[in-house]
Amino acid sequence: MSGFARSLLRPDGYRSVPYALLGMALALPAMPFALVAALFPGTPRLLFVLALVPVATVLAVAGLSGPMRRFGVAVANAVLGTELPSPGRVRPAWPDRLRSAAWLVLHAGLGVLLLAVEGVLLIGVFIPVMWLNGDQGQFAFFGTTAVAGAWTVPVALGMLALALLVAAAATPVFRAGATALLSPSATERAALAERRSAVLAQRNRLARELHDSIGHTLTTSTIQAAAAADLVEADPAQVRRALGTIEEVSRNALEDLDHVLGLLREEPAAKAPTRTLAEVDVLAVRAREAGLDVRLAVTGPVAALPATVSREGYRIVQEGLTNALRHAGPGAVDVRVEAGPDRLGIAVVNALAGDGPRTGRRGLAGLAERVEALRGELDAGPDGRQWRLNATIPLRAGA
């Protein structure tokens, strides 16, 4: 069975009918402009043609707008089942506006034409009623004089079948027209690609945020919980401090998670966390409470750093301390933050554990992306028996 034959058996094969009704509804507001034709002398046929001109003009002007183009795409997808990408809020170019205007005129015109044809065919379905009521009189039938009789039943069934065929055939015609005139142009496809790229970049940023925040929290909480379990009887005061640290880092992680989920839901999220290098000492305190011997050195006007740089710097130190909590060997962890006039320098140095260099460092890949986005440089890897993480971020365009 062919695709067209199968469409006759499916309700979605007759999508042209509601789409035609919508086209007629769109034409109704422009109908009063057809009265302009009454100002001109001529035959009824000529006046009918003249009445179509102002209606088509009004529809074409309406179709030039960007919202109408977006509406046309949305309606074609919803009613006809097309899969046209939405043009979004991009300002359409004039060629795209003209295509939208042409489709709005065709949508309304073809819709009215289809409904007129369907109306004539479906009226014929009721011809047998005259015969069933015993009326054997003559009546006009497509320009001829006919007498009601048994012949009206097969004719009515044929007209019903023809009405179904016309509606089913009109559906792919509407789809083809919508696809040809509402599909994105090269400019719109470029805008769509740019928008998809921005979405992917946003997702990558959110993944980094979650990795940095939740990963640091889970690492700190795990170490603190293990320490508390060992000291629950020997040092209750230390256990209380460990539990307090777990509570604090978990609360901060929940704030980060709420913010990120709000962005994913495209709803107004809670105020974005604004942790900056001004709070780097808090990170050092938490790491010390988790068992690291952190030696923090901060020089320069950290509080005066640009907000974006300061936030990313905080994440860099956080990731460095998280890696040290997981992998560092015995000894101190040196953290150095230097805010100069032209650049920000961050270094986290710790001893390597006995199992040698680490692998699978997804967090470091995320840090590299952060630093690269700020035109900076990141270097992380083993240096003898130590692990060094060095980041340099310029504060000026030419730095």
RODRENTOR-230127 format. One line per 5 residues: number of its first residue (from 1); their letters; for each residue x, y, z of N, C-alpha, C. Coordinates in steps of 0.05 Angstrom, whole numbers. Atoms other than C-alpha are relative to their C-alpha. Layout:
RODRENTOR-230127
NUM) a) X,Y,Z,X,Y,Z,X,Y,Z | ...
//
This chain:
RODRENTOR-230127
1) msgfa) 17,-24,0,0,0,0,18,25,0 | -16,-25,2,28,68,-20,-4,18,24 | 2,-18,-22,41,123,29,-25,17,0 | 24,-16,2,-17,164,2,-25,-16,8 | 23,17,-7,-65,105,8,-1,-4,30
6) rsllr) 0,3,-29,-43,94,80,-9,25,14 | 9,-25,-13,-55,167,95,-30,3,1 | 29,-1,0,-128,157,77,-12,-14,24 | 10,15,-23,-134,110,136,8,12,27 | -9,-12,-25,-101,155,187,-11,28,3
11) pdgyr) 11,-27,-4,-131,217,219,19,22,-7 | -18,-21,6,-67,256,210,4,5,-30 | -1,-5,29,-75,248,134,-18,23,-8 | 19,-21,7,-129,301,137,6,26,16 | -8,-24,-14,-89,355,173,-5,25,-16
16) svpya) 5,-24,16,-103,401,115,-25,15,8 | 26,-13,-6,-174,414,139,3,20,23 | -3,-21,-21,-157,447,207,20,21,-8 | -19,-20,9,-98,481,173,-14,20,-18 | 15,-18,17,-145,509,120,-19,18,16
21) llgma) 18,-16,-17,-194,532,174,16,23,13 | -16,-21,-12,-137,570,207,7,21,-21 | -6,-19,21,-118,601,140,-24,19,-5 | 23,-17,4,-189,625,131,-4,20,23 | 2,-18,-23,-190,653,202,20,23,-2
26) lalpa) -20,-22,3,-126,692,187,-8,20,-21 | 9,-18,21,-159,721,125,-23,17,8 | 25,-15,-8,-222,744,161,6,29,8 | -5,-29,-7,-191,808,192,5,17,-24 | -7,-16,24,-169,829,122,-24,3,-19
31) mpfal) 23,0,18,-238,817,90,-13,28,-3 | 12,-27,5,-265,888,103,14,16,-21 | -14,-16,21,-211,915,57,-10,-8,-28 | 11,8,26,-246,877,1,-21,20,-10 | 21,-19,8,-299,931,2,11,23,-18
36) vaalf) -12,-20,18,-250,976,-35,-8,-5,-29 | 7,7,28,-269,939,-98,-27,13,-8 | 26,-12,6,-339,970,-93,3,28,-12 | -5,-27,10,-308,1037,-112,4,0,-30 | -7,1,28,-293,1012,-182,-23,-13,-16
41) pgtpr) 20,12,16,-342,997,-238,10,-26,-14 | -9,23,14,-340,930,-272,-20,-23,4 | 17,23,-3,-371,861,-279,5,-13,27 | -4,13,-26,-381,818,-217,26,-17,1 | -25,16,0,-323,773,-238,24,18,4
46) llfvl) -22,-19,-3,-277,833,-245,1,12,28 | 0,-11,-27,-299,862,-179,10,-20,21 | -10,21,-18,-285,795,-145,30,-1,-1 | -30,0,2,-214,796,-172,11,24,13 | -10,-24,-12,-206,868,-151,-2,-1,31
51) alvpv) 3,2,-29,-230,850,-80,22,-17,12 | -22,17,-11,-175,798,-73,26,16,3 | -25,-15,-1,-120,849,-84,5,13,27 | -6,-12,-26,-128,890,-20,2,-20,22 | -1,21,-20,-140,827,21,28,-13,0
56) atvla) -26,12,3,-76,795,-6,22,20,9 | -20,-20,-8,-38,860,6,2,2,30 | 0,-2,-29,-59,865,78,13,-25,13 | -12,25,-11,-40,792,91,30,0,-5 | -28,0,7,27,802,56,15,19,19
61) vagls) -13,-19,-18,44,863,99,2,-12,28 | -1,13,-26,25,824,162,21,-22,1 | -19,22,1,69,766,139,29,9,0 | -28,-10,0,131,811,136,12,1,27 | -11,-3,-28,137,814,212,13,-26,9
66) gpmrr) -14,23,-11,184,769,250,-19,-18,17 | 18,17,-15,130,746,300,-19,-17,-17 | 17,16,17,85,724,243,15,-23,-13 | -16,22,10,142,683,214,3,-22,21 | -2,20,-21,152,649,281,-26,-14,5
71) fgvav) 27,12,-2,77,638,286,-5,-20,-22 | 4,18,22,75,607,217,15,-26,4 | -15,24,-5,130,558,235,-12,-17,22 | 12,15,-22,98,539,301,-26,-13,-8 | 26,11,8,30,528,269,5,-23,-20
76) anavl) -6,22,19,59,486,212,10,-24,15 | -9,23,-15,95,442,262,-22,-13,16 | 21,11,-18,35,435,308,-23,-13,-16 | 24,10,14,-20,425,256,7,-19,-23 | -8,16,23,15,397,194,19,-23,7
81) gtelp) -20,21,-8,67,356,233,27,4,-13 | -27,-5,11,127,388,199,20,3,23 | -21,-2,-21,193,393,236,18,23,-7 | -15,-24,6,215,463,218,13,11,25 | -13,-12,-24,266,493,266,-11,29,4
86) spgrv) 11,-26,-6,240,555,301,22,21,-6 | -20,-21,6,274,619,276,9,16,25 | -8,-14,-25,277,644,348,-5,30,-2 | 4,-29,-1,283,717,363,19,15,-19 | -18,-13,20,332,730,306,-16,18,-19
91) rpawp) 13,-18,19,312,790,264,2,-11,-28 | -2,12,26,293,760,197,9,19,-22 | -9,-16,23,326,785,133,-24,4,-18 | 22,-6,18,282,814,79,-8,-23,-18 | 9,24,16,284,752,34,-17,-19,17
96) drlrs) 16,17,-17,258,712,93,-27,12,6 | 25,-14,-4,205,764,107,-19,-4,-24 | 16,3,24,182,760,35,-11,-28,-3 | 9,27,1,178,685,38,-23,-5,19 | 21,3,-20,136,689,101,-26,13,-10
101) aawlv) 23,-14,11,90,740,68,-14,-17,-22 | 12,16,22,81,696,7,-15,-24,11 | 14,23,-11,64,636,50,-26,7,14 | 25,-8,-13,13,674,91,-22,4,-20 | 20,-4,21,-23,695,28,-9,-27,-12
106) lhagl) 7,27,11,-20,624,-1,-15,-16,21 | 14,15,-21,-41,594,66,-29,8,1 | 28,-9,-1,-103,637,68,-15,-6,-26 | 13,5,25,-119,631,-6,-6,-30,-5 | 4,28,3,-109,556,-10,-20,-11,20
111) gvlll) 19,9,-21,-146,547,55,-29,5,-7 | 28,-7,8,-208,584,30,-8,-17,-24 | 6,17,23,-204,546,-36,-7,-28,8 | 5,28,-9,-200,478,-2,-26,-2,14 | 25,2,-14,-257,493,44,-24,4,-19
116) avegv) 22,-4,19,-300,517,-14,-5,-26,-16 | 3,25,15,-286,453,-54,-12,-22,19 | 10,20,-19,-299,410,8,-30,5,6 | 28,-7,-5,-364,447,21,-18,-9,-22 | 17,8,23,-391,434,-49,-2,-30,-1
121) lligv) 1,30,1,-372,360,-46,-17,-11,22 | 14,11,-22,-401,349,22,-30,7,-1 | 29,-5,5,-467,383,3,-13,-22,-16 | 11,22,17,-475,328,-49,-6,-25,16 | 5,23,-17,-474,277,8,-29,0,9
126) fipvm) 27,-1,-11,-543,301,29,-21,-3,-22 | 20,3,21,-576,292,-40,-18,-25,4 | 19,23,-3,-602,222,-23,-22,5,20 | 21,-6,-19,-643,253,33,-26,7,-15 | 24,-7,16,-690,281,-20,-14,-26,-10
131) wlngd) 12,25,10,-701,211,-49,-11,-16,23 | 10,15,-23,-708,178,19,-25,11,12 | 24,-12,-10,-761,228,37,-23,-2,-20 | 21,4,19,-801,208,-24,-3,22,-20 | 2,-23,18,-787,272,-63,12,-9,-27
136) qgqfa) -9,8,27,-783,252,-137,2,24,-19 | 0,-24,17,-782,324,-162,27,5,-13 | -24,-7,14,-730,354,-207,16,21,17 | -17,-19,-14,-671,394,-179,25,4,-17 | -24,-7,14,-609,427,-206,24,-16,12
141) ffgtt) -23,16,-9,-546,383,-203,23,6,-18 | -23,-8,15,-481,414,-227,-7,10,-28 | 8,-13,25,-515,455,-281,-19,-15,-17 | 20,16,15,-563,400,-304,-24,-4,18 | 25,6,-14,-634,382,-285,-2,-30,4
146) avaga) 1,28,-7,-640,316,-249,-24,-6,17 | 22,9,-16,-694,275,-216,11,-18,22 | -10,16,-23,-682,246,-147,-8,-29,-4 | 5,29,2,-676,171,-146,22,-16,14 | -20,17,-13,-634,112,-124,28,6,-8
151) wtvpv) -27,-7,10,-576,137,-165,14,20,19 | -13,-20,-17,-564,192,-113,17,-12,22 | -16,12,-21,-536,142,-62,28,-5,-9 | -28,3,9,-475,120,-102,14,26,-6 | -12,-26,6,-465,191,-125,9,14,26
156) algml) -7,-12,-26,-465,216,-53,24,-14,12 | -24,15,-11,-416,161,-32,25,8,-16 | -23,-8,16,-371,180,-90,9,28,7 | -8,-27,-7,-373,253,-71,13,1,27 | -13,1,-26,-356,236,1,29,-11,-3
161) alall) -27,10,4,-297,194,-23,17,21,-13 | -16,-20,13,-275,250,-68,7,22,19 | -6,-20,-20,-279,300,-10,23,-10,17 | -22,11,-16,-234,254,31,26,0,-16 | -25,1,16,-185,246,-27,11,28,-3
166) vaaaa) -10,-28,3,-181,322,-37,13,9,25 | -11,-9,-26,-169,334,37,27,-14,5 | -25,15,-4,-116,279,40,22,10,-19 | -20,-9,20,-82,304,-24,10,28,8 | -8,-28,-7,-81,376,3,20,0,23
171) tpvfr) -19,0,-23,-42,356,66,29,1,-9 | -29,-3,8,25,342,31,5,25,-16 | -4,-25,15,13,403,-13,6,23,20 | -5,-20,-20,8,447,49,28,-4,13 | -26,6,-13,69,412,80,23,9,-18
176) agata) -21,-8,18,110,423,18,3,30,-2 | -1,-29,1,91,496,14,12,13,25 | -11,-11,-25,106,509,87,30,-6,2 | -29,7,-1,173,473,82,16,18,-19 | -15,-16,20,193,512,20,2,29,8
181) llsps) 0,-28,-6,174,581,46,5,8,29 | -5,-6,-28,183,575,121,25,-13,11 | -25,12,-9,246,533,125,21,21,3 | -20,-21,-6,307,571,152,18,4,-24 | -19,-8,20,351,608,104,28,-5,10
186) atera) -28,3,-9,427,606,107,6,18,24 | -4,-18,-22,426,666,153,-12,-11,26 | 13,11,-24,376,634,200,13,-25,9 | -14,24,-9,413,568,199,25,7,15 | -24,-8,-15,476,604,220,-7,10,28
191) alaer) 9,-10,-26,438,638,276,-8,-24,18 | 7,24,-15,409,571,297,25,-15,10 | -24,14,-8,478,539,297,14,15,22 | -13,-16,-21,505,597,339,-15,-4,26 | 16,3,-24,447,589,387,5,-28,13
196) rsavl) -6,27,-10,460,513,393,27,0,13 | -27,-1,-12,534,528,405,-1,13,27 | 2,-13,-26,515,576,460,-12,-18,21 | 13,18,-19,470,524,492,20,-21,9 | -20,20,-8,526,472,490,21,12,18
201) aqrnr) -20,-13,-17,575,522,519,-11,4,28 | 13,-4,-26,525,537,574,-1,-27,16 | 1,26,-14,517,463,589,27,-8,10 | -27,7,-9,592,453,592,7,17,25 | -6,-17,-23,597,512,640,-15,-10,25
206) larel) 15,10,-23,542,483,684,13,-26,10 | -13,25,-8,577,415,683,25,6,16 | -24,-8,-16,641,449,707,-7,10,27 | 9,-11,-26,603,486,761,-7,-23,19 | 8,22,-17,572,422,787,24,-17,8
211) hdsig) -24,16,-7,638,384,783,16,14,22 | -17,-14,-20,676,437,821,-13,2,27 | 13,-4,-26,624,451,874,-8,-26,14 | 9,25,-13,593,382,886,24,-18,5 | -23,17,-4,659,346,876,16,8,25
216) htltt) -14,-10,-24,693,390,928,-15,-6,25 | 17,5,-24,635,382,976,1,-30,8 | 0,29,-6,632,306,970,27,-9,11 | -27,8,-10,708,299,979,4,9,28 | -4,-10,-27,709,344,1040,-18,-14,20
221) stiqa) 19,13,-18,647,312,1070,9,-29,6 | -9,28,-4,674,241,1059,23,-1,20 | -23,0,-18,740,257,1092,-7,7,29 | 8,-9,-27,708,294,1150,-17,-22,14 | 17,21,-12,657,238,1161,18,-23,10
226) aaaad) -18,21,-8,713,186,1162,16,7,25 | -15,-9,-24,753,227,1212,-19,1,24 | 19,0,-23,691,237,1256,-6,-28,10 | 5,28,-9,678,162,1257,23,-10,17 | -23,9,-15,748,150,1282,3,13,27
231) lvead) -4,-16,-25,744,204,1336,-25,3,16 | 25,-4,-13,672,196,1358,1,-3,30 | -3,4,-29,693,171,1427,24,14,11 | -25,-11,-11,764,198,1434,0,31,1 | -1,-29,1,753,271,1414,-27,11,-10
236) paqvr) 26,-9,8,679,292,1413,0,29,-11 | -1,-28,9,698,366,1403,8,1,-30 | -9,1,28,735,349,1338,-22,-11,-17 | 22,11,15,675,308,1316,-21,22,-6 | 20,-22,4,629,368,1326,10,19,-21
241) ralgt) -11,-18,20,676,411,1285,-2,-12,-28 | 3,13,26,677,360,1229,-28,0,-10 | 28,-1,8,602,356,1229,-9,28,-9 | 6,-28,7,598,432,1227,10,6,-28 | -12,-4,27,644,432,1166,-17,-13,-21
246) ieevs) 17,14,19,601,380,1131,-26,15,-5 | 25,-15,3,539,421,1145,4,25,-17 | -5,-25,14,570,485,1118,5,-5,-30 | -6,5,28,599,456,1054,-25,-12,-15 | 24,11,12,534,418,1041,-20,22,-6
251) rnale) 19,-23,4,493,482,1048,10,16,-25 | -10,-15,23,539,518,999,-4,-16,-26 | 4,16,24,534,460,950,-29,0,-8 | 28,-2,6,458,462,955,-7,27,-14 | 4,-26,13,460,536,936,9,-1,-29
256) dldhv) -10,3,28,503,520,875,-19,-17,-16 | 18,18,14,457,463,856,-26,13,-7 | 25,-14,5,395,506,863,3,20,-23 | -5,-19,22,426,559,818,1,-14,-27 | -4,14,26,446,509,764,-26,-12,-10
261) lgllr) 25,12,8,380,473,764,-20,22,-9 | 17,-22,9,344,540,758,7,8,-28 | -8,-6,27,385,554,696,-10,-21,-20 | 9,21,17,368,486,667,-30,0,-5 | 29,-2,3,294,497,680,-8,25,-15
266) eepaa) 6,-25,12,299,565,647,-20,16,16 | 17,-15,-18,264,593,708,18,19,16 | -16,-18,-17,286,651,753,13,-16,23 | -14,15,-21,339,617,796,6,18,23 | -9,-15,-23,363,637,864,24,17,-9
271) kaptr) -23,-17,7,416,691,864,25,-17,-3 | -23,16,6,478,663,833,21,3,22 | -21,-2,-20,532,645,883,23,18,-10 | -20,-20,8,585,699,883,25,-4,17 | -24,5,-16,643,665,918,24,8,-17
276) tlaev) -23,-11,14,707,699,899,26,-6,16 | -25,4,-13,780,699,917,2,14,27 | 0,-13,-26,763,745,975,-7,-20,22 | 7,21,-19,737,681,1008,18,-24,-2 | -18,22,4,797,638,991,9,-11,27
281) dvlav) -8,9,-26,815,634,1065,-20,-21,11 | 20,19,-9,749,597,1077,7,-28,-12 | -8,25,12,772,543,1028,23,-12,15 | -23,10,-14,837,537,1065,-8,-11,27 | 9,10,-26,802,530,1132,-14,-27,-3
286) rarea) 14,25,4,756,475,1106,20,-23,-6 | -20,20,7,816,438,1076,16,-8,25 | -14,6,-24,853,443,1142,-17,-18,19 | 17,16,-16,793,416,1179,-4,-28,-11 | 1,26,12,792,358,1130,26,-15,2
291) gldvr) -25,14,-5,864,341,1149,24,9,-17 | -23,-10,15,907,380,1099,15,21,15 | -17,-21,-11,965,422,1122,3,22,-22 | 1,-21,21,949,483,1079,15,24,9 | -14,-25,-4,997,541,1075,-8,20,-21
296) lavtg) 12,-19,19,960,599,1043,16,26,0 | -13,-26,3,995,661,1017,-15,16,-21 | 15,-17,18,954,717,986,14,27,-1 | -13,-26,3,988,779,958,-15,16,-21 | 12,-17,19,962,839,921,-29,6,6
301) pvaal) 28,-8,-4,893,872,917,-20,-20,-11 | 18,21,10,851,809,910,-29,10,-1 | 28,-10,0,787,846,928,-6,18,-24 | 4,-18,23,798,893,868,-1,-15,-27 | 0,15,25,800,837,816,-27,2,-14
306) patvs) 26,1,14,747,836,762,-16,-24,10 | 17,20,-12,687,795,785,3,-27,-13 | -2,25,14,693,742,731,27,-14,6 | -27,11,-6,768,732,743,0,-11,28 | -1,8,-28,758,729,818,-16,-26,4
311) regyr) 16,24,-3,703,677,812,14,-25,-11 | -14,22,12,743,633,766,25,-7,16 | -23,5,-18,804,641,811,-8,-17,24 | 10,15,-23,763,615,869,-4,-29,-8 | 4,27,9,743,554,829,27,-15,-5
316) ivqeg) -27,12,5,816,541,809,12,-10,27 | -11,8,-26,838,541,882,-17,-23,11 | 17,21,-10,778,498,900,6,-27,-12 | -7,25,13,795,446,848,27,-10,8 | -26,8,-9,868,446,869,0,-13,27
321) ltnal) 2,12,-26,851,433,941,-16,-26,0 | 15,25,2,799,380,922,18,-22,-10 | -19,20,10,852,343,882,21,-8,21 | -19,6,-21,900,349,940,-12,-17,22 | 13,17,-19,849,320,988,-2,-29,-9
326) rhagp) 3,27,11,840,261,942,27,-15,-4 | -24,13,10,911,248,919,26,8,13 | -26,-11,-9,964,287,957,14,-20,19 | -16,16,-19,1020,251,993,5,16,26 | -5,-14,-26,1045,270,1063,15,26,-5
331) gavdv) -14,-26,2,1068,341,1073,-20,23,-3 | 17,-24,2,1041,412,1067,-9,4,-29 | 11,-9,26,999,439,1010,3,30,-1 | -4,-29,2,1023,507,988,-19,12,-21 | 19,-14,18,971,554,958,9,29,-1
336) rveag) -9,-28,3,995,620,930,-18,14,-20 | 17,-17,16,950,674,902,13,28,-2 | -14,-25,5,984,735,871,-16,17,-19 | 15,-19,17,942,793,845,18,23,-7 | -17,-22,9,987,838,805,-15,21,-16
341) pdrlg) 14,-21,16,971,900,763,-9,-11,-27 | 6,9,27,970,860,698,-10,-29,-1 | 8,28,2,956,788,716,-5,-12,28 | 6,15,-24,930,739,768,15,-26,-2 | -15,25,0,975,681,787,-10,-17,23
346) iavvn) 9,19,-20,951,619,825,17,-25,-2 | -16,25,-1,994,560,846,-9,-17,24 | 6,20,-21,975,498,886,21,-22,-3 | -22,19,1,1034,452,902,-3,-19,24 | 1,20,-21,1031,386,941,17,-23,-7
351) alagd) -17,24,5,1071,323,948,-17,-21,-14 | 13,22,15,1055,265,902,-3,-24,19 | 4,25,-15,1026,202,933,18,-21,-11 | -18,21,9,1063,137,927,-7,-13,-26 | 8,14,24,1022,113,868,7,16,-25
356) gprtg) -10,-15,23,1053,166,823,-20,19,-11 | 17,-20,13,1020,215,774,-29,-9,-2 | 29,6,2,944,218,771,-9,0,-29 | 11,1,26,903,202,710,-30,5,1 | 29,-4,2,832,216,686,-9,25,14
361) rrgla) 5,-24,-15,833,287,711,-21,18,-15 | 21,-15,13,766,312,685,-2,29,11 | 1,-27,-12,767,370,734,21,19,-11 | -21,-17,12,833,395,706,-7,9,-28 | 9,-8,27,804,394,636,-20,23,2
366) glaer) 19,-22,-4,748,438,661,14,25,7 | -16,-24,-7,798,485,693,14,12,-24 | -13,-9,24,836,489,628,-19,16,-18 | 20,-15,16,772,511,592,-6,27,13 | 6,-26,-14,758,564,646,23,20,-6
371) vealr) -23,-18,3,828,592,641,3,10,-29 | -2,-8,28,829,591,565,-21,21,-7 | 21,-20,6,763,629,563,8,28,9 | -9,-26,-10,798,684,602,27,8,-12 | -25,-6,15,858,684,554,24,-6,18
376) gelda) -22,6,-17,901,653,608,13,-26,-7 | -15,25,5,947,593,614,-2,-17,25 | 1,19,-22,942,531,658,21,-22,-5 | -20,21,1,998,482,673,-4,-17,25 | 4,18,-22,985,421,716,13,-26,-6
381) gpdgr) -13,25,4,1027,359,725,22,-5,21 | -21,7,-20,1082,324,765,25,16,-6 | -26,-14,1,1146,361,780,18,-13,21 | -16,16,-19,1194,311,811,-19,-15,18 | 17,14,-19,1160,285,874,-24,18,9
386) qwrln) 22,-19,-7,1110,343,874,-20,2,-23 | 20,-6,21,1046,359,837,-5,30,1 | 3,-29,2,1041,431,812,-23,7,-18 | 21,-12,16,981,469,788,5,30,-1 | -5,-28,3,997,537,760,-19,12,-21
391) atipl) 18,-14,18,947,585,729,8,29,-1 | -6,-28,4,961,653,700,-23,12,-17 | 23,-13,14,903,699,679,7,30,-4 | -6,-29,4,917,767,646,-24,17,8 | 21,-19,-8,878,827,672,-4,22,-20
396) raga) 3,-20,21,889,870,611,3,-13,-27 | 0,12,27,880,858,537,28,-6,-10 | -26,4,11,953,864,521,19,-13,19 | -18,12,-20,980,830,583,8,-28,-8
//
